[in-house]
Amino acid sequence: MPGALPPVLRIDDPADPRIAGFVSIKERDLTGRHGRFIAEGTVVLRMLAAAHEAGRGFAAEAILLLENRLEGVSDILRRFPPDVPVYVANAPVFDAVAGFNMHRGVLALGRRDGEPDRDTLIASLPASSLVLAACGISNHDNMGALFRNAAAFGVDAVLMDETSCDPMYRKAIRVSVGSVLTVPFAREGSIAVMLERLQDAGFAIWGLSPAGTTDIGAIPAAPRTALLMGTEGEGLPQAVLTSIRTARIRQRPGLDSLNVSTAAGIALHQVALINGRI
């Protein structure tokens, strides 16, 4: 049950040490936050509250709002523990804190606790599972969109190799509309080791490529399926393509490939449909 609205603390000085974690968020996103992350916008704040309540390994440490946004998110704020401070500021102070104009006016400083490693996550998956695997995804918008697709089509886990970008980057979380906080994931190691672990766990692995040998609609149903997406532009390495089964999405000639997140959405829909997950 939602509790009482926590005390609201006003911030009049952008240098107030209580909101130090929110300062210059664009620059700090690029240098890392040491286990912390920024959740931006009302929808993502609601997802963070749900993850916090459910004990999914994410917690809020503080919330910063533009003063005119307080009433609109009061129901969400009641879902957080009373010890999570809520700060409000006017527009000039808020923009000075963030380092740029934040029209959403809703920020939360979050923390990820108890991050599962890849092998533990694979071992925890149910007998009937769908995994989205990623190799070398470097664009945070695409990463966020991959997680949004994963949530929409019932993916049980997202696995990324060590060359992929961090899904806890503020923009990736925002583009995912908070799905990064709900879909279990792990980012570590090489793609070769990841595929080996998935094969050992009984997954049928399909790499998506314009040169794939099987039409996406012809992928057979399987209790455990992993769909592998490659880096933007170059796609999956040839060494990977020759080690697994490959699938393609039919399209008109003249364009070499679809955007990785668009292709993932089409493919996940088809695989989820084949396996009765939607």
Buried (B, 14 or more C-beta within 10 A) or exposed (E): EEEEBBEBBEBEEBEBEEBEBBBBBEEBBEEEBEEBBBBBBBBBBBBBBBBBEEEBBBBBEBBBBBBEBBEEBBEBBBBBEEEBBBBBBEBEBBBBBBBEEBEBBBBBBBBBEEBBEBBEBBEEBEEEBBBBBBBBBEBBBBBBBBBBBBBBBBBBBBBBBEBBBBBBBBBBBBBBBBBBBBBBBBBBBEBBBBBEBBBEBEBBBBBBBBEBEEEBEEBEEBEBBBBBBBBBEEBBBEEBBEBBBBBBBEEEEEEEBBEBBBBBBBBBBBBBEBBEBE
